[in-house]
Amino acid sequence: YETAPVPSKRRVHFDAFMQEVHRLIHRERNQGRHNQDSDVIKAVAKGVARESSLLCFDELHELFVVMAALEGLCAREAVQRSDEADVQRLEDLHARLEEHAAAGDIDAYYEDNFRFHEALQELSRNRWLQRVAADLRKILRLARHTQLTVEGRLQGSLDEHRRIMEAVRRRDADAVEQSMKEHLQVQLQVLEHMQEQQQPATAPADRRAT
């Protein structure tokens, strides 16, 4: 970060940044200029991009590690406690993901993807697990939307969801937990790669200094 020759750069703890983003989202909603949450997020993202061409997030890795563990546990408990109606609810949400991915509609895919993860958390029927996971999902929401814009990521996310659903249909608690963790880990890898791509090339001596 220190050696990146970018005038408009910013280093911030990820949770503090997301609290700021949520305040901006709330302000945009109150202004009533947007019909959908995806439009609100786009407006906030453009504002952030105008202020800083390079963002360096602290703690992003740690947050995703915790989120992967929580969502994996949610998925495990959901599979163990769900009935046929619960599975059908997930099937319906997954079918919409298939449709959105086929249409290349990232915003619609993200919204139903959010509902899918939310449904799994609810189906865990663990109130405390739901609460903690939901709070962390709010912090990571913009980051998880952003990673879907990377070329090929929409199809990659869908493939990961297909593996999750296959495990749900088999009622395989071990497989669904592992598939969910891997799903979150890939998101982190994509975001870290995006950060690397944002950083301008530096001289070899500068890279050694960091």
N, C-alpha and C positions, 0 to 999 in steps of 0.2 A: 504493500500500500504506500509506504513512504517514498519509494523510488518511482512510482507510476507518474509520468510527466503529464498529468491531467489537471487542469486548473479547477474544474468543478467536480471534485471528488468528495466523498463523505464516508467516514467509518462510524458505525453505530451498532449497538447491541440489537440483535434481531427483534427481541421482544419489545424494546423501547420503540423501534421503528414501526412495528406493527400496531402498537398503541396509537402512535401518531397517525398511521394510515386509517385506523378505525375511526378516529376523530374526523378525518377528512371525508371518509365515506358517509358518516352521520351528517356532516355539513352539506354534502352534495345531495343526499336524500331530502333533507329539509328544504332545499332550494327548489325541489320539484321539477327539475329540468330533464329527468330521465325516467323512462318507463320500466326498465328492468335493472336488476342488480348488476348484471354484466356490463351495462352501459355506465353505471356508477363507477365500477371498478376500472373500466377503461379511462374514464375522465381523471380519476385519482392517479392512475399509473402515468398518464401523460404529464400531469403536473409534477410528479416526482422526477420524471425523466428530464423535464425542462430545467429543474434545479440542479441535478447532479448527473453527469455522464458516466460516473463510476461510483458504485455503491459497494462497500465492503462490510459484510455482515459477520459479527461475532456470534457465536453460539448456535449458528444454523445447524451444524452437524449434530450437536448435542440434542437440540429440539427434535430433529427427525429420528434420532435413535430412540428417544422416549416415545414419540408418536408411533413408531413402528411396533414397539413392544405393546403399547396400549391397544392399538387397533388390531394387532394379532390376537391379543387376549379377548377382545370384544368378539372377533370373528369366531374364535374357538367356543366361547360360551354361547354365542348365538346358535351355532350348529348343534350344540348339545341340548339346547332348550327349545328349538323351533319345531313347529308342526307344519303340516302341509300348506296351510294358509300362509304361514310366514315365508316359506320357501317360494310360494307363488308371488308374494309381494316382491321378493328379490328378483324373481324371474321377469316380472313386469318392468322393473327398473332397469334390469340388464338389457332387455329388449329395446328400450329407448336409447340406451348407450350405443347399441349396434346401429340403430337408425341414424343417430347424430354423427357417429364416426363415418358411416357410409356417405353422408352428406357433407362431411368436412366441416361441420358446425361446432367449432371449439367451445363457444359460449354455452350453447344448449347442452353439449356433452358435459361441460364442467358442472352446470347446475344439477343435472340428474346424477352425475357422479357424486356430488356432495350429498344428495338425497340417499344414494345407495349406501354410502359409508355411515350416514346418520341412521339409516334403517338397521344396519348391522349392530350399531351401538345400542339402539333401543331393544333389539331382539336378544341382546345379552342379558337383559332383565336384571342388570346389576346397577343400581342407582348411582353408586359412588364412582364406578368405572365410567359410566356414561358422562357424569358431570366433569370429571377430570379430562377425559378424552375430548369432550365438546369444547371445553375452555381452550385446550391446546389447538384444536382444529381452527378456532377463530383466529388465533395468532398466525397460523400457517396458511390461512385461506388464500391470500393474494399470491404467495409463493407457489402454491399448488396449481393455481390458475395459470401463472406465468410459464411454468415448465411445459404446459400443454402446447404452447406456441412454437416449440422447437420442432423442426422438420422431422417427421416420422414418429414423433412422440405420441400423437393421438392414437395411431394404430398400435403402438407399443403398449400404451395404457389399456386399450381394449383387449389385447392379447392377455395381459395380466389379469384383467377382470374375468376373462373366460376361464382361466385356471382357477380363480377363486370360486366361480360358480360351479365348475365341475366338482370341486371339493365339497361345496354346499350340497349339491345333489346327492353325492355319495355319503353325506353325513360324516365326512372324514375330518375330525377335529384337528388332528396333527397337520394334515395337508392344508387346510384352510388357514390355519395360523401361520404356517410357513409361507404360503402364497401371499398373504397380506403383508407380512414383514418384507418380503422381497419387493412387493409393489411400492412400499414406502421407500425402501432403500434405493430403488431405481430413480424415484423422484429426486432424492437427495443428490444422486450422481449427476443427473441432468442439470440441476441447479448449480452445482459446483462447477460443471463444465461451462455453463453460461457465464459464471463469474470469471473463469479463466479467459474466456473469449473476449470479455469486455476489457481486460487489461491490455494496454498497448505493449508492444514488444520493447524490451529494454536491452541495453548492452550487456554482454556476458559479465562484465565486472559488477554491474548493478545487480544482476540476478544473484551473484555470489554474496553480495553484501546483505541481501535479505535473508 
